[in-house]
Amino acid sequence: MNGSIPTDKSSLERWRIIGAAVAIGVVFFVYLIRLFALQVLQWSTWTAQAEENRTLIVNTAATRGIIYDRRGVILARNVAQYNVVITASELPDDEGEKQEIYRRLSKLIDVPVDLGEITAETPYVPCTSEHGIMQIATYGEQSTPYQPVRIKCDVVKETAMRVQEKSVDMPGISIETSFIRDYPTGSLTAAFIGFLGPIPANQEEYYEEQGLVANRDKVGYAGLELQYQELLGGTNGIRKVEVDVAGETQRDLEPPVAAVAGSSLKLTIDTRLQEAATAILDREIKFWNAYLGTIRSTSGVTIAMNPKTGEILAMVSYPTYENNRMARLIPAYYYEQLIKDPANPLLNHAVGDTLPAGSVFKLSTAVGALNEGVVTPDQVISTPPKIVITEKYYANDPGKEREFPDWNEAGFGHLDFLGGIANSSNVYFYKLGGGYKDEVPEGLGVCRLGTYARALGYGDYPDIGLPDEEEGLIPDPKWKRITHGEGWSTGDTYISSVGQGYVLATPLQVLMSAATVANDGKLMQPKLIYEILDAEGNVTQPFTTTMKWDITKDNVIQEYYDTTIRGCEEIEGQTKNVEEWVIKKVQEGMRQAVLVGTLKKEFSVLDIAAAGKTGTAEYCDQYANAKGLCIPGNWPSHAWTIAYAPYEDPEIAVVAFVYNGGEGASVAGPIVRQVIQAYFELKQIDTSIEAP
């Protein structure tokens, strides 16, 4: 009637109801699918996460083993470290009271209340990062409110006691006691004891698999601390506990696994002799540097060994470092200073420095030449100031002449076998090694020289149990072709026979060769570990002497075809021994060196019969070259001496090496003689104390 069009309201309402119902259905369906995924498909994942959220693995540090010398003197131990910590859950709720605690604590430990925000770029690292008390407390509250967080580490005991006393009025603040490594003998034994450091970032996975904790536990970085890390470090303990949503411990879920303390090491070292040898080496190097008015010698070594047992009685590497400075943290500036030092104080030069052996290597040539019949003991050989040989690289090479001078510019005239050793004549040993005309028709040759050198301990790792030991080098034609791309020459053989050219050895290997001669041909395994003890001090591994081989009985001398120019071809299954009389003759030659030869002047004051051998080894390394010292025909030289005593029944063998020291007899000789003297003086003291 009014002209309006009627509408179907009920139809519109039905559409809306149906739409709403569909929407609700879709939502319920989505939730149902999601619920199915969470509770069925992802059940194991969420269950594991829930289990992880309610459980906490607590790792308890094991006590590290102690290191002693042979007489029980402590060389490495654990001492208490006091750390100031804060437990956020125990702080008062009132912000004003918190700030008052922070201010009072700041005055006690000299740490600012407010210093730098903790961010991804400047994270909180216990004991090393620089943050204020308030920032550390906030970090603890947000991460582990029920676990203590370190504010300052390694405070002095007096400060720790004051904080502990005041903690009654400072809820949340307490003292945590941990242990750090301490080295009572410090730099005296650092070369072989080593030091600890934090777990390196690139080795975290390896050490965590062993149960250690990064940013808390420390591991060996050098020396015995590194070599025997697993033995000394022990096994950390484990607790699996239940925690609430805030991280507070509720109960143990499994029986705790207690930490197992590390084993302790008792060394063969006598700290008294170590101290004496260190003072002697240091004094002699400084004397010659002062005498010459320049820092000529920058490093050196002396080692004392019992030749019958292989026990290392003293091992000195100069210069050394102070490992106590690494005990709490490794100062970046000090570490950088050490690694940039050309003398390389972090290296144990006694086992890790490969050097031209020089004339001390002549013992190998002497044993080989006499055993192979190259020369007889009574045969007299002409020893002029120099000889000239035709150096050849292959069989039909016309070659060219090359001079080989003696160290004695006047020559020695004529020498027999004992005289050759006693006077250390280069010309004598050139002829033994490479032959010379009709006088010595066939020299020992590089192949046979190599097998005798290896039999005396050269050219392989001594396996003394230190991480930085080297194997040295006994060269042969194959090695030279591969390394230098050229053939072996007859001149290489001559120069190798006196321990020069490509021959390289560590001081320990040089000592092993002399000790083998002193011990009638028995090469003993050198040892630093005397005993291994458990946490209660019981011996779990006693000391045993180990003989690597007896060169007079164990057929360690390899036979070769005569193919020096082409290479050293072994005759398979053909080996031999060194005759016992050969060793005796070499011993006599070393005795003559003390009585009438190169060591007569220095050893005349020693009232104990000794035998020895000197060495002067020419060298040209990067440092000598940089100083313009590598002048052809007048290279700088290292000083060597080896000796043992008593001559008839050896108890001690000693080697001394002085970098750029010059003449072995005058520079290294006094060091060896004084160390031997110190050994027998200490022995006399011990005998007098033990006497009833």
ZAPARO-62081 format. One line per 2 residues: number of its first residue (from 0); for each residue y, x, z of C-alpha. Coordinates in pm, 1 decimal. Each point is the difference from the previous one (the first is absolute). Example, Ala and Ser with C-alpha at 12.3 -4.5 7.8 and 13.67 -1.06 7.14 Angstrom:
2
0) -450.0 1230.0 780.0 | 344.0 137.0 -66.0
//
This chain:
692
0) 0.0 0.0 0.0 | 237.5 288.8 68.3
2) -129.4 190.8 -304.3 | -188.4 274.0 199.2
4) -337.6 144.6 -109.5 | -272.0 -30.6 263.1
6) -186.4 326.9 110.9 | -358.5 50.5 117.4
8) 52.4 177.4 336.0 | -363.9 -8.3 93.0
10) -91.3 190.3 -317.9 | 250.3 274.9 80.9
12) -125.1 29.9 354.6 | -361.5 36.1 -114.7
14) 96.2 293.0 -226.7 | 171.7 178.1 284.4
16) -291.1 -52.7 232.3 | -245.4 131.0 -258.3
18) 221.5 305.9 -67.8 | 33.5 78.0 368.2
20) -372.9 -38.8 50.2 | -72.6 239.1 -288.9
22) 246.0 255.2 138.1 | -149.1 -21.1 345.5
24) -345.5 30.7 -150.5 | 97.9 310.6 -192.9
26) 146.5 155.8 314.6 | -311.5 -79.3 200.9
28) -215.3 137.2 -281.6 | 200.7 324.9 -9.5
30) -29.1 32.9 378.4 | -370.6 -76.2 -20.6
32) -50.8 270.5 -264.4 | 206.7 242.5 204.8
34) -193.8 -87.9 315.5 | -326.9 49.9 -186.8
36) 118.7 337.6 -126.2 | 109.9 111.9 345.6
38) -296.0 -128.3 196.6 | -280.0 51.4 -251.7
40) 88.5 238.7 -278.6 | 214.1 235.4 214.9
42) -180.8 -58.9 325.9 | -124.1 357.3 37.9
44) 342.9 148.5 -79.8 | 190.3 -209.1 253.5
46) -272.1 37.9 260.9 | 21.2 376.4 -35.8
48) 377.8 -11.1 27.8 | -16.3 -217.4 308.2
50) -251.1 239.4 151.3 | 224.1 289.9 -86.4
52) 300.4 -170.5 159.9 | -181.4 -50.3 327.7
54) -165.5 342.7 16.9 | 150.1 343.1 43.6
56) -171.0 336.3 -37.8 | 131.5 244.1 260.0
58) -61.1 366.2 -85.4 | -5.5 240.5 295.7
60) 56.8 368.6 -67.5 | -270.4 254.5 81.0
62) 75.0 314.0 197.4 | 8.1 306.8 -224.1
64) -226.8 293.0 83.9 | 128.1 324.6 153.6
66) -13.7 343.5 -164.0 | -82.1 301.9 218.8
68) -41.6 370.6 -61.3 | -324.6 177.0 89.1
70) 110.9 49.4 363.0 | 112.9 -359.4 52.2
72) 371.4 53.6 -64.5 | 147.4 -322.6 -139.8
74) 140.5 33.3 -350.7 | 55.2 -371.4 -74.7
76) 14.8 -288.3 246.3 | 140.8 -348.5 57.9
78) 301.9 -54.4 223.5 | 159.8 -323.7 115.8
80) 285.2 -145.7 -203.3 | 221.0 -265.0 161.7
82) 139.6 -274.5 -223.0 | 251.4 -267.1 100.9
84) -117.4 -339.2 -132.2 | 124.9 -357.2 -0.8
86) -210.2 -318.7 6.3 | 209.6 -282.6 -140.5
88) -193.9 -283.5 166.3 | 83.4 139.8 343.9
90) 376.4 11.1 -57.7 | 211.6 -265.9 172.7
92) 103.4 -305.9 -202.1 | 368.5 37.8 80.7
94) 175.9 209.4 -267.6 | 245.1 141.5 252.4
96) -281.8 127.8 220.4 | -163.6 159.3 -304.3
98) 318.9 183.3 -90.4 | 33.0 125.8 357.1
100) -355.8 142.7 -18.2 | 80.0 164.9 -333.3
102) 314.5 162.1 142.9 | -175.5 130.4 310.4
104) -287.1 139.9 -206.2 | 239.8 161.1 -246.0
106) 156.4 204.4 279.4 | -341.0 115.2 121.0
108) -147.5 113.2 -334.4 | 314.2 66.7 -209.4
110) -83.7 -246.8 -277.5 | 282.5 -227.5 -129.7
112) -24.3 -371.4 68.5 | 105.5 -92.4 -354.2
114) -77.8 234.5 -288.4 | -87.3 -94.4 -358.6
116) -184.0 -305.0 -121.5 | -373.6 14.7 -70.8
118) -43.3 -71.5 -370.4 | -245.2 77.8 -279.4
120) 212.0 304.6 -83.5 | 24.9 112.0 363.7
122) -326.9 -120.3 158.0 | -93.8 45.8 360.2
124) -235.0 297.7 38.3 | -109.9 75.1 356.6
126) 150.5 319.6 139.5 | 170.8 108.8 -322.0
128) 237.5 -268.3 -134.7 | 346.5 -35.0 155.0
130) 72.3 -348.9 128.3 | 165.8 -144.0 308.3
132) -180.5 -157.1 295.2 | 113.2 -346.5 -102.4
134) -132.9 39.9 -356.3 | -335.8 127.3 123.4
136) -27.2 -282.7 252.6 | 74.3 -254.7 -273.9
138) -259.3 161.3 -223.9 | -256.7 -22.5 279.2
140) 86.4 -363.6 69.0 | -46.0 -93.0 -365.7
142) -314.2 203.6 -69.5 | -208.2 56.3 314.6
144) 169.9 -161.4 301.0 | -295.3 69.1 230.9
146) -53.3 358.0 -113.0 | 215.3 290.8 122.7
148) 231.5 158.5 -257.6 | 118.4 357.4 39.6
150) 371.4 57.0 56.7 | -3.2 374.6 65.4
152) -291.8 240.4 -6.1 | -79.9 318.3 185.0
154) 258.6 -29.6 275.2 | -14.3 259.3 274.5
156) -207.9 -87.9 303.2 | 303.5 -34.7 226.7
158) 157.8 -255.4 -234.7 | -328.5 -189.8 -24.5
160) -23.3 -18.0 377.2 | 356.9 -131.7 28.7
162) -65.2 -268.0 -262.3 | -322.4 -98.7 174.8
164) 181.4 -23.5 330.4 | 280.5 -215.3 -146.2
166) -240.0 -219.3 -203.5 | -33.5 -235.3 301.6
168) 353.4 -113.3 -78.1 | -45.5 25.5 -376.8
170) -276.2 -243.5 -100.0 | -152.8 81.2 -338.0
172) 62.6 374.7 34.9 | -286.3 235.9 87.5
174) -145.0 346.8 -58.0 | -292.2 55.6 -232.7
176) -201.7 318.9 39.5 | -160.6 153.1 -307.7
178) -117.9 350.5 -82.4 | 127.7 264.3 -238.0
180) -140.7 336.7 -104.5 | 115.1 311.6 178.9
182) -76.0 360.1 -95.4 | 35.1 232.0 300.6
184) -41.4 311.2 -218.0 | 236.4 -130.9 -268.8
186) 70.0 239.8 -285.9 | -256.2 248.0 133.6
188) -286.2 -213.2 -131.9 | 176.3 -244.7 -234.2
190) -139.7 164.7 -316.0 | -353.1 -120.7 74.4
192) 60.3 -282.7 252.4 | 239.6 -188.0 -229.6
194) 187.7 -314.4 104.3 | -1.5 -380.0 -14.0
196) 220.4 -242.8 -187.9 | 28.4 -371.9 -74.2
198) -247.1 -149.7 -245.2 | 141.2 71.7 -349.7
200) 90.2 -311.0 -199.7 | -230.8 98.5 -286.0
202) -295.0 31.9 239.5 | 51.7 -312.6 210.5
204) -289.8 -187.1 -160.3 | -238.4 292.4 59.0
206) 89.1 38.3 366.8 | 15.1 -373.3 69.3
208) -358.4 -25.3 -125.0 | -81.6 248.3 277.0
210) 159.9 -227.7 257.2 | 333.3 178.9 38.7
212) 340.8 -169.2 13.8 | 290.9 107.0 -217.8
214) 332.4 69.8 177.4 | -190.3 56.2 323.9
216) -294.0 233.1 -35.6 | 43.8 360.4 -107.9
218) -235.4 209.5 -208.8 | -48.9 368.6 -73.0
220) 233.0 155.8 -254.7 | -118.6 362.3 12.2
222) -248.8 239.6 155.1 | -283.4 -114.9 224.4
224) 192.0 -319.1 79.9 | -44.9 -97.8 -365.8
226) -343.6 150.2 -60.6 | -154.5 -171.0 303.5
228) 210.2 -319.6 -2.6 | -296.0 -237.4 27.0
230) -166.2 203.9 274.1 | 315.7 52.5 207.6
232) 145.6 -345.7 -63.8 | -289.8 -200.9 139.5
234) -30.9 -374.0 -71.8 | 261.1 -260.5 87.1
236) -98.6 -302.5 208.5 | 16.9 -362.6 -116.9
238) 76.9 -326.6 182.3 | -22.2 -337.7 -176.8
240) 211.1 -246.4 195.9 | 121.5 -358.4 -36.1
242) 376.7 -54.0 -6.1 | 213.6 -312.3 14.0
244) 264.5 -98.5 -251.9 | 252.3 234.4 161.7
246) -239.6 294.5 -8.8 | -87.1 9.4 371.4
248) -353.1 119.4 74.2 | -228.1 -273.5 137.5
250) -348.4 155.0 22.5 | -245.7 246.9 -155.1
252) -199.8 -154.8 -282.9 | -254.8 280.4 -6.1
254) -99.5 274.8 243.7 | 253.4 285.5 -38.1
256) -113.9 321.9 -170.0 | 127.6 290.2 207.8
258) 169.5 297.8 -162.8 | -215.3 313.6 -27.3
260) 185.2 318.3 90.7 | -3.7 284.0 -251.1
262) -213.7 309.0 42.4 | 155.9 325.6 116.9
264) -22.4 339.2 -167.4 | -56.8 332.0 167.5
266) 100.1 282.5 -231.1 | -121.9 356.9 -37.5
268) 360.8 118.8 36.2 | 99.3 209.2 301.0
270) 362.5 -96.5 62.9 | 68.3 331.4 173.7
272) -106.8 197.0 -308.0 | 183.0 -250.7 -220.5
274) 317.3 64.3 197.3 | -44.9 375.6 -17.6
276) -73.8 -2.7 -373.8 | 302.2 -222.5 -66.5
278) 230.8 231.9 193.9 | -142.6 307.3 -175.2
280) 40.4 -142.7 -351.2 | 348.1 -132.2 73.7
282) 109.1 330.1 152.9 | -129.6 215.2 -286.7
284) 155.0 -216.7 -272.6 | 336.6 -3.0 177.0
286) -21.0 375.7 63.9 | -45.8 84.1 -367.8
288) 266.8 -245.9 -110.0 | 244.0 155.2 248.6
290) -105.5 355.6 -91.5 | 57.1 -64.4 -370.2
292) 321.2 -191.5 63.8 | -110.6 -301.0 -203.5
294) -227.8 -302.7 29.6 | -279.7 150.0 -205.6
296) -303.9 -171.5 154.8 | 22.8 -375.3 51.9
298) -358.4 -96.5 82.5 | -321.6 141.8 136.8
300) -341.7 -71.8 144.0 | -236.4 143.4 253.3
302) -344.8 -140.1 81.1 | -257.4 118.8 251.6
304) -367.2 -93.0 -33.9 | -325.9 77.9 172.2
306) -198.0 135.4 -299.2 | -335.8 -84.5 159.1
308) 72.8 -367.5 68.1 | 281.8 -94.8 -235.2
310) 220.0 -115.9 291.9 | 371.5 17.5 -78.9
312) 160.4 152.4 308.9 | 358.0 -5.0 -128.0
314) 168.3 -129.6 -314.8 | 369.2 71.4 -48.2
316) 204.7 -120.7 -295.9 | 360.7 122.0 -14.1
318) 244.8 -169.8 -21.8 | -115.0 -313.6 174.6
320) 169.5 -317.6 124.3 | 44.5 -192.8 323.2
322) -245.3 -290.3 -11.8 | 145.3 -151.6 317.4
324) 304.9 -92.4 -206.0 | -229.6 -230.9 -199.1
326) -160.1 -165.9 304.3 | 230.5 -300.4 41.4
328) 129.0 -30.7 -353.2 | 27.9 239.8 -291.6
330) 367.1 100.6 -31.5 | 95.0 -22.6 -367.2
332) 239.0 295.0 16.0 | -256.0 226.2 170.3
334) -280.9 -97.0 -235.4 | 224.1 56.5 -302.0
336) 98.3 337.6 139.6 | -366.9 96.1 31.6
338) -105.0 -107.9 -348.7 | 298.0 176.4 -162.4
340) -68.6 329.1 177.4 | -142.8 247.4 -258.3
342) -221.5 146.6 273.5 | -169.7 -341.8 26.8
344) -44.4 -26.1 378.9 | -197.5 -325.2 -32.6
346) -275.7 185.9 -185.3 | -269.3 173.8 200.5
348) 19.7 329.0 -192.0 | -322.8 117.8 163.1
350) -210.9 -243.8 -201.8 | 232.5 -157.9 -255.9
352) 182.0 291.2 -161.4 | -174.3 161.1 -299.4
354) 115.6 358.5 -37.2 | -82.7 316.4 -192.8
356) -252.8 171.7 224.1 | 69.9 355.6 -109.1
358) -200.1 285.5 145.1 | -172.7 -199.4 274.9
360) -197.9 -151.5 -289.4 | -143.4 344.9 -76.5
362) -275.2 -70.8 253.8 | -151.4 -238.5 -257.1
364) 15.9 265.9 -270.3 | -146.6 257.5 237.7
366) -296.6 -217.2 101.3 | -71.3 -99.1 -359.4
368) 33.7 343.4 -157.1 | -221.9 167.7 257.2
370) -262.5 -275.1 -8.8 | -10.8 -2.0 -381.8
372) -33.3 377.2 -25.1 | 335.6 41.4 -173.6
374) 64.7 284.9 240.4 | -196.3 178.8 270.7
376) 130.2 69.7 351.1 | 21.5 376.0 -58.4
378) 130.3 -10.7 -355.5 | 338.1 167.0 -24.6
380) 246.5 -163.3 -237.1 | 323.6 144.7 -133.1
382) 305.4 -191.5 125.2 | 312.8 121.6 -183.0
384) 339.8 -171.9 37.0 | -92.4 -237.4 -284.2
386) -252.3 -70.9 -271.3 | 47.8 -129.0 -351.8
388) -245.5 -243.2 -153.8 | -19.2 -178.2 -332.0
390) 52.4 -366.2 71.5 | -213.5 -227.1 -221.6
392) -25.5 -378.3 -33.0 | -316.3 -15.9 -209.5
394) -290.1 223.9 -94.1 | 144.6 159.7 -316.0
396) 360.7 -7.5 114.4 | 157.1 343.4 -64.4
398) 213.5 -71.6 305.6 | 296.8 185.7 133.2
400) 49.2 243.1 281.2 | 102.3 -120.8 344.6
402) 80.4 202.6 311.6 | -149.7 -79.1 339.7
404) 177.6 198.0 275.6 | -112.6 73.5 354.0
406) 216.1 -98.9 294.6 | 3.9 369.5 93.4
408) 224.0 156.1 -263.0 | -159.8 340.1 60.0
410) -352.9 -133.2 -35.4 | -285.9 82.6 236.1
412) -176.2 263.2 -206.0 | -367.0 -83.2 53.9
414) -157.1 -260.1 225.9 | -346.5 -116.4 90.5
416) -84.6 -357.9 95.1 | 114.7 24.5 363.3
418) 316.7 180.2 -105.2 | 75.1 -265.3 -260.0
420) -4.0 -273.6 264.4 | 171.5 206.1 269.2
422) 289.8 95.4 -228.1 | -1.4 -325.4 -198.4
424) 38.0 189.1 -327.5 | 85.7 -234.2 -287.0
426) -133.6 241.4 -262.5 | -332.7 26.1 181.1
428) -43.0 -378.6 -1.8 | 130.7 -37.8 -357.1
430) -287.2 219.4 -109.4 | -252.8 -188.3 213.8
432) 115.6 -334.0 -134.2 | 44.9 76.0 -368.3
434) -180.8 329.4 -54.5 | 155.0 319.2 -132.1
436) -135.4 220.9 -277.5 | -309.2 201.3 96.4
438) 105.3 22.6 364.2 | -81.7 -366.6 68.2
440) -174.3 -113.1 -321.5 | -29.7 -364.2 102.8
442) 238.9 -168.2 240.4 | -85.6 -298.5 215.7
444) 167.4 -241.3 -241.9 | 180.5 -323.8 78.5
446) -313.5 -217.6 4.1 | -183.0 207.0 259.2
448) 323.8 61.2 189.8 | 43.0 -377.5 25.3
450) -343.0 -66.6 146.4 | 44.4 266.0 269.0
452) 348.5 -129.7 85.2 | -131.2 -355.3 37.3
454) -287.0 127.0 214.2 | 258.2 147.2 237.7
456) 190.7 -329.2 30.4 | 251.4 0.5 -285.4
458) 50.2 -268.0 -263.8 | -101.3 -309.3 197.7
460) 132.6 -218.2 280.2 | -79.9 155.6 339.3
462) -57.0 -353.9 135.1 | 159.0 79.0 333.5
464) 113.0 -360.0 48.1 | 369.8 14.1 -85.2
466) 156.0 -226.0 -263.3 | 207.4 262.7 -180.4
468) -263.1 268.1 -64.4 | -25.9 142.8 -352.3
470) -288.7 153.9 -194.6 | 181.7 298.0 -150.2
472) -102.6 138.3 -339.1 | -262.7 244.2 -123.2
474) 76.8 6.2 -374.0 | -244.0 40.1 -289.6
476) 27.5 -9.8 -382.2 | -68.9 -373.9 -25.6
478) 270.4 -78.8 254.0 | 254.1 212.9 -187.0
480) -77.5 -161.4 -336.4 | 40.6 -348.8 146.1
482) 306.5 78.4 211.0 | 189.9 251.6 -212.1
484) -144.1 -57.8 -344.5 | -96.9 362.0 -56.9
486) -301.1 222.4 44.2 | -87.0 228.7 286.4
488) 101.1 362.5 -42.2 | -150.2 319.1 134.3
490) 332.9 51.1 177.8 | -51.9 -327.0 185.8
492) -322.3 140.5 142.5 | 167.6 322.4 116.4
494) 283.6 -181.5 170.4 | -232.8 -257.8 160.5
496) -209.6 276.1 155.2 | 294.0 87.3 227.9
498) 79.5 -362.2 85.2 | 293.0 -39.4 -237.4
500) 55.5 -190.6 -322.0 | -132.2 -352.7 27.9
502) -189.1 50.2 328.2 | 135.8 -227.7 272.9
504) -117.6 -51.0 358.0 | 108.4 -153.4 327.3
506) 31.9 216.8 311.5 | -302.2 -177.8 150.1
508) -214.2 95.4 -302.2 | 111.3 362.4 29.2
510) -100.7 -5.5 367.8 | -335.6 -158.5 -84.2
512) -80.6 285.1 -240.6 | 68.1 263.6 266.2
514) -186.5 -200.0 265.5 | -304.7 -23.5 -229.6
516) -7.3 378.2 -38.6 | 49.5 43.5 375.4
518) -285.0 -245.2 66.5 | -251.7 196.6 -212.1
520) 27.7 -236.0 -297.7 | -15.8 -333.2 183.6
522) 276.7 -236.3 -108.5 | 67.9 -237.1 288.1
524) 158.3 -340.6 -41.5 | 352.5 32.6 145.5
526) 61.3 -259.6 270.5 | 296.4 -137.6 191.3
528) -192.4 -270.9 187.7 | -196.8 126.4 297.9
530) -109.0 -333.7 145.5 | 62.9 -371.4 -43.3
532) 35.6 -202.6 320.8 | -6.5 -372.8 69.8
534) 265.9 -180.6 203.1 | -176.8 91.4 324.7
536) -10.2 369.3 -89.6 | -370.1 12.1 -86.4
538) -99.0 232.0 -284.5 | -115.8 -206.6 -297.2
540) -12.0 286.5 -249.0 | -53.5 349.2 140.3
542) 100.5 318.4 -177.7 | -260.3 150.8 -229.0
544) 28.7 308.3 -214.8 | -64.5 -61.6 -367.0
546) -81.9 275.1 -242.8 | 96.1 -81.3 -357.6
548) -229.5 273.6 -129.1 | -121.0 354.1 52.3
550) 79.7 203.3 -310.7 | -282.3 241.1 85.8
552) -268.6 -272.5 9.0 | 103.4 -327.6 -164.8
554) 16.6 102.5 -367.8 | 360.2 -106.7 -52.5
556) 82.1 272.2 -254.3 | -27.9 -144.3 -350.9
558) -128.3 207.7 -292.2 | 194.5 -16.8 -329.6
560) -48.6 91.8 -362.0 | 228.3 281.6 -110.2
562) 253.5 -228.7 -170.0 | 329.1 68.6 176.2
564) 209.1 -36.6 -314.1 | -150.2 -339.5 -93.1
566) -47.6 -137.2 350.1 | -220.7 16.6 305.6
568) -343.3 -131.0 -101.4 | -236.1 -30.2 294.5
570) -362.7 101.0 -28.8 | -158.3 -317.9 129.0
572) -211.2 52.4 308.9 | 90.7 368.1 25.0
574) 164.5 85.3 331.3 | -11.5 294.0 236.6
576) 100.6 118.8 344.9 | 236.0 268.5 120.9
578) -190.2 294.0 145.1 | 60.6 47.8 371.3
580) 86.9 367.9 -47.8 | 280.3 -106.0 -235.7
582) 165.7 -203.4 276.9 | -37.8 296.0 237.1
584) 173.7 231.5 -246.4 | 290.6 -241.2 -43.9
586) 28.4 -21.2 379.1 | 11.3 379.2 15.0
588) 274.9 2.7 -261.0 | 205.1 -244.0 208.3
590) -59.8 214.0 305.7 | 121.7 305.0 -190.3
592) 318.2 -191.1 -89.1 | 76.4 -9.9 373.0
594) -109.4 356.8 74.5 | 146.5 192.9 -294.6
596) 135.5 -250.4 -252.3 | 278.2 -252.0 -40.5
598) -25.3 -138.8 355.8 | -31.4 331.8 185.7
600) 362.5 16.9 114.9 | 18.5 -355.3 128.3
602) -346.3 -29.1 157.3 | -3.5 342.2 168.1
604) 146.1 -160.3 314.7 | -280.4 -258.8 19.6
606) -261.0 108.5 252.5 | -268.1 -226.0 -152.0
608) -194.9 103.0 -309.2 | 115.7 -211.4 -292.1
610) -43.1 -20.1 -375.9 | 240.8 -140.1 -253.6
612) 154.3 -15.7 -342.6 | 360.8 -15.0 -114.6
614) 146.9 -179.2 -296.3 | 324.5 4.1 -194.8
616) 10.0 -281.1 -253.8 | 261.8 -11.2 -273.8
618) 135.4 -344.4 -83.1 | 266.0 -181.0 -198.7
620) 60.4 -358.0 106.5 | 294.2 -231.7 -64.0
622) 194.5 131.7 299.0 | -44.1 366.2 -86.7
624) 86.4 -74.9 -361.7 | 315.2 -187.9 102.0
626) 113.0 306.8 196.0 | -64.2 232.3 -294.2
628) -277.0 185.6 184.8 | -267.3 -33.9 -270.3
630) 67.3 332.8 -166.9 | -287.4 111.2 -229.1
632) -180.8 289.7 164.2 | 182.1 -57.0 328.9
634) -86.4 -346.6 121.3 | 48.4 -98.8 364.4
636) -314.1 -5.0 212.5 | -163.0 -184.5 287.3
638) -147.9 186.9 296.6 | -362.9 -57.4 108.2
640) -232.3 150.0 260.2 | -343.7 -103.8 123.8
642) -191.9 161.0 284.7 | -274.3 -68.0 250.0
644) -111.5 142.5 335.5 | -202.6 134.7 167.6
646) -141.3 177.2 -303.3 | -361.2 5.1 118.4
648) -7.3 -352.9 144.1 | 292.3 -208.0 -137.2
650) 155.1 -269.6 216.9 | 321.1 -57.6 -190.4
652) 121.5 27.0 -357.2 | 370.6 -33.2 -79.7
654) 204.0 -39.9 -316.5 | 376.7 34.4 -32.1
656) 210.9 -90.9 -301.2 | 375.0 48.5 -37.3
658) 176.9 -152.3 -298.3 | 193.6 267.1 -192.5
660) -89.5 237.7 280.6 | -58.7 303.3 -220.9
662) -258.1 249.2 117.9 | -297.1 -151.5 178.8
664) -72.3 290.0 233.9 | 348.2 25.0 149.2
666) 93.0 -370.5 8.0 | -319.5 -204.1 39.4
668) -199.8 279.0 169.6 | 197.8 -8.2 328.1
670) -44.1 -377.3 23.2 | -378.6 21.9 -30.7
672) -25.0 288.1 244.0 | 212.3 -176.5 263.3
674) -193.5 -326.4 -31.9 | -328.3 186.1 50.3
676) 154.8 176.9 297.8 | 117.0 -330.8 148.1
678) -348.6 -148.8 -39.8 | -164.9 277.6 202.9
680) 274.2 -8.1 263.5 | -61.0 -371.3 48.9
682) -372.5 62.5 11.0 | 52.3 259.0 273.2
684) 209.7 -246.7 200.4 | -270.0 -267.2 -31.0
686) -269.3 246.9 102.1 | 192.7 108.1 309.7
688) 54.4 -362.8 102.7 | -366.5 -89.0 -45.0
690) -122.3 308.1 186.7 | -119.0 -78.9 355.9
//
